[in-house]
Amino acid sequence: MRIGLLVYFLRKALENIWTNRFLSLVTLSTIAISMLILGLFSLIYLNVQQSLHQMGGELQITAYLQETISSEQAEVLRSKVADWPEVEGITYISKEQALARFRSQLREYAGILEGLKENPLPASLELTLMPQYGRSGNIKELSTRLGRLPGVAEVQYGRKWMAKLRVFVEVMKLVGITVGGLLLIATIFVISNTIKLTFYSRREELEIMRLVGATDFFIKAPFLIEGLLHGLGGALLAAGGLSLLILFLFSHLDLPLRLAVMAGSLPTGQLVAGFLGLGLLLGVLGSMVSLRRFLRP
């Protein structure tokens, strides 16, 4: 009996969708586009955050040494810093090695260095950190401690662009929450209006059903299922669209930090399940907002 009743509700919901197929198509498209935009924001945010997290462990600190420090003093300093628990590896780069490296980086333009009377580049120590210490706060503290050592003239670790990247992540998070919230509210509104118009188109039929003893639940159930179907369909379209967009567009772009989405960023079962759950929730909320004013005693 319950299965038969569920089949009846589902059939009536599908009839409603078919009768108002243009409106239903608009509703499905709105849900799909809204969730697709939300999914894109989420993926980009997660990728940037993951890249930032990974770069924290790979970030290198360079300590430039004073001109007056000898190679023996530099070696003592290198040995001292190498014993720090945060340091995974440390390399001493002499003035000559620094110039040779710079010359190789210039390639065909290396000839411009021929007129140099003396080597202007300082010796340096290049530190590679343990992965667990490669975070912005630890790097800053370590950089300050390193800069206080005798013989160290300057310490660099790219803090400016790291700070800008973190600001970008926070801005994207705020924009994503704001845009996502507005899109979800708009989606609920669209579903609500769709159900409302369907309800009005069958108002006389529903009034007769109520007069012959049909309960509010019996009358409202097909509309609730209709909202669920709209949300489910829109979520499936969004998940499929996001997969295609990643496979055929972003994976072929050479964006900074590989924000173009790595293989592990493709929509997984968890992401698809999240889309479906959100779609069902939007469908229920949209239907309830529309029906809460109807069929009151």
N, C-alpha and C positions, 0 to 999 in steps of 0.2 A: 504493500500500500504506500509506504513512504517513498519507495523507488518510483512507483507510478506517479506520485505527486511531484517528485523532483523532475521527472521527465516532462510532465505537463508544464511546470514552471519554465524549464529550459526551452521547450517548444514555443511558448508564448513570448519569451525573451527574444528568440531568433526571429519570430514573426514581427515583433516590434522593430528589430534592427533592419529587416528586409523592407518593411513598409516605409521606413524613414532612412533608406540606404544612403542617400546623399548626405544627410545630416550625420549619420553614423560614420561615413567616410571622413567627413570633416573632423569629427570627434577623435577618431582613431589617428588621423594625421597630426592633430594638435598634441595628443598625448605622446605620440612617437617623437615628434620634434622636440617637445619639452624635455623628455627623458633623455633624448640623444644629446642635447646641449648639456644637460646636467651630467651625463656620463662622460662627455669630453672634458668638462671642467675637472671632474673627479680624477680621470686618468692623468691629465696634465699635471695636476697638483701632486698626485702620488708619485709620478715619475720625477718631478723636480725635487721633491722631498727625498726620494730614494737616492737620486744623484748627489744631492747635497750631503746626505749621510755617508755615501760611499767615498766622496771626495775628502770628507773629513779624515778618513783613515789613510788616504793616499797623499794628503797634503805634505809638502816638503817645506822645511824651515831652512833658510839660508842665513848664516851669521857671517857678515863681512868683517875681516880683521883689520886692525890698525896697521898703518904702513911700517911702524917701528918694530913690530913683532917679528921675531926670527922664526925660522922653520922649526927649530928645536922647541921654542916656546909654544908654537902652534900645535906641535905634536903632543906636548904635555896637556894643552887645553883640550885637544881632541880626545885624549885618553880619559880625562876627567869627565867630559860631557857624555862619553860613551857608556859610563857607569850609571848614568841616570836611568831609572826604571822606565821612563817614558820613551826612551830612544831605542829604536830597533837597529838602526845602522847610522854610521856617520862617516863622511868622506872628507878628507882635506884636499882642497883645490888650490894649488899654488898660483902665483901671478902668471907664470908662464903657461900653465895648463888652462887658466881662464882665458888668456889671449888666444891660445890655440883653438879652444872651443868656439870663441867668438868668431875667429877667422873662418872656421869650418861652417858656421851658421850663415855667414855672409856669402859663401860660395863664390859665384862669379864676380861679386863686388869686393872680394877680399883685397883687391889691389889698393883700395883706399887707405889701408892700414900701413902701406909701405913707407909713408912719409913720417910715421910716428918716431920721435926721438927717444921716447921712453914708454914703458908699459903703464897705461893709466888704470888698469884694472886691479882691484885688490885681491888678496888671497881670501879664501872663505872656507867655512865648514858647512857641509850640506847634511842636514839631519832628516832621517826617515823615522816616523813615529810608529809606535805600537798601535794597532788598529783601535784598541779600546781608549787610547788617549787622543785620537784624531778628531776631536770635537772643538768647536770654536772657543769655548770658554777655557779649556785646557791649553789650547794652542796659544791663546793670548797670555795666559799666566806663564807658560813655559818660555815664550818669547821675551817677556819682561825679565824673567830670571836669567835667561841667556845673555841679554843685553847688559846686565850688571857685571858680568865677568870681566876681569882685567884683560885687555887686548882686543875686546870686541867693540867695533866701531858702530855697527848698525845691524839690525835683525829685520828680515822681511819674510812674510808668509802669505801674502795676498789677502790681508784682512779686509781691504776696501771692497774688492769684488765679492768676497764671501759675505760681507755685510749687505751689499746690494742684492745679492741673490736671496738672502734670507728675507729681506724686505719684500722682494718680488713674491716669494712664497706666501708670506702673510697677506699681501694685497690680493693675490689670486684666491686665497682661502676666503677672505672677506667678500670678494666679488662673487665667488662661486656660491657662497651661502645666500647672499642677497638675491642674485639672479635665480638660483635654484628655488628659493622660497617663493619668489614672485611667479615663476613658471608653474610651480605646484599649485599655488592658489588659483592661477588662471585655468589650469587643467581641471581642478575641482569645479570651478565655475562653468566651464564648457560641458562637462559631464552632467552637471546639475541641470543646465538649460536643456540639454538633449533629452534627459529623462522627463523633464517638465513638459516639453512639447509633445513627447510621445504620450504622456499621461493625458494631456488635454485633447489629443486627437481621438482618444478612446474614452472620453469622459462619460458619454451617455451609456456605453456598454458597462463601464465600471459602476455607474450609479445603479443600473439594473441588477448587477451582481450583488451589490450591497443590499438592495431591497429584498432579494430572495434569500438573504442570510449569510452571504460570504463574509468572512472575517477580514479585518484590516491586513493581517499577515498574508492571507490568501491572495488579496488584491495587490499588495505591495511586492510580494516575493518575485514575480517576473521582472519587475523594474529593478530590483536589487541585483538580480542575476544579469540583467542587461548591462548595468553599470560595471559589474565584475568582468563581463565579456569585453566591454570597451577597454577597461584598464588592462586586461590580459593581452588583448590584441595589440594595443599600443605599445606595451612593454616588449612583446615579441618583435614587433617592427623596429623598435629602438635598439634592441640587442643585436638584431641582424644588421641594421644600418651601421652601428658602431663597429661591428666586426669587419664589414666591407670597407668602411672608411679607413680603418687601421691597416688592413691588408693591402689595399690598392692605392692609398694615398700617403699616409704618414710614414709607412715603412720605406718609402722611396725618397724621402726628404732627408737632407743632411742638415738637421737643425742642431744648434748648440746644445751640448750636454746629451745629445742623442734623445732629445725630447720627442723625437719622431716615433717613439714607442719601440721598446725592445720586444723580443719574442715572448718574454714572460709577461708582457703587459697586455697580451691579447685577452679578450673577454673569457674568463674561466667559468666553470660551473657555478662558483660562488657569485660572480658578477651577474650572470644570467638569472640566478635565483633571486638576487637582490632586485633586479629589474622587475621580475615577475611579482615579487612580494609588494614592491612599491606600486606597481600597476594595479594590483588587486585592492590595495589600501585606498588608492585614489578613486577607484571605481565605487567602493563601498561608501566612502565619504561623500562623493558627488551625488550618489543616489539618495543617501540619507538627508543631505542638505535639501534636495529637491522634494522629497516625500514627507518630510517632517511636518509640513503645514497642511497636508492633505488628509482626508478621511478622519478628521477629528470628530468626536461625538458632538 
